[in-house]
Amino acid sequence: MGFVLTTASSVHCPSSGTVGTEGQAKLKVAGSPVLRLDGIKDKPVSNCAVPDSSGPPPTVKCKNVLSASGAAAKLKVAGAGVALDTLTGATDGTTPALSASANQTKLKAV
């Protein structure tokens, strides 16, 4: 069980990069549209603190989300489960992990 992610949630890489998410207006929590995984995957990452460098070792700034998982099985919007704060995933950068903070405590889902 996890809290539902919304456009007011924070989805980020470990280096403080922020994912530009896209919400689903059909369901809102505290006035903010909920997120599905397709509103996170393939979205851009901004403000990643890792610099692009040729090394050694080489580093690459997170620029895009490559994968995202962690959706509700029962709470769905337009046929797809809503994203939860148990979200995991990867970016295209040197610090590829993806995580989230719901920033709301009104709606939980499984």
N, C-alpha and C positions, 0 to 999 in steps of 0.2 A: 504494500500500500504506500502511496506517495501523494504529495500535494501536486495539484494540477498546475502546469506551467501556463503562463499568460504572456502577453506582450509587455507586461510590467515586470516579468521575471528577468533574472540575469542568467544568460547562457554564455559560457566563456571558456577560453583555453587557460592552461595553468599560468601563462605569462600575461595575464590581465587583458587579453584580447576579448572583444565583445562581438558576439554573433548578431548580425542584423536579421532578426526573426520576422516571420509573417504569420499573423493570427487568423483565426476563423471567427467572423463576426456573428455566427449563428448561436454561439454560446459565450457568455461573458462571466467573469468572476470579478467582483468589485469594479465593474465598469470596463475591464480590460479583456479583449478577445483571447480565447484559449489558443494554445499552440498544438499542432499535430507534428509528427516527425517530418513531414514534407515541408513544414514551415521553418525547419531548422537545417535539414540536409541540403547541401549544395548552396547554402547561403554564405555571404561574405563575412570575414572576420576583420574587425578594425582595431587599431590601437594595440596590437600584440607588441609586447616589450622586447621580444627577441629580435636582434638585428640580423639582416641578411649579411653574411660574411663568408669569405672563402676559407676561413679557418686558420690554423688547425685548432680544433675540429671545425668543419664548416657548419654554419647555422642558417636556418631558413625561417623567416617570419611566417606565422600562420596567416593565410589569406582566404581559405575556403574550408567549409565543413565537408568532409568526405563521407562520413557515416554518422548515423544517430540511431540509438535504440533506447527503449524504455517507455513504452506506451501502455496505457490502460487497456485491459482486455474487455472490460464491460462498458466503460463510459466512452462513447464514440460521437464524433461530429462528422456528418456526411460520410458515414461508413468506415471511418478510420479512428483508431483509439487516440485519445488526447495524450500529449506528452506529459511525463511526470518528472518530479525533481530527482528521481533515481536515474535520470538520463546518463547514458555513457555514449561515447562516440570518439571520432578522430577528426583532426584537421590535417592539412597538408604541410604543416610546419615541423620544426625540430622538436617542439613540445606538443605532440599531437593530441593529448587527452582532452576530452570535452566533458564539462560538468555544468550543473545548473543549480540555482537557488530560486525557489518558487516566489518568494517575496509576498506570499499570501497564505493565510491559514483557514480560509473559509471552505475550500473544497478539496477533499481527498478522493482517490479512486484506486481501484485494484485492476 
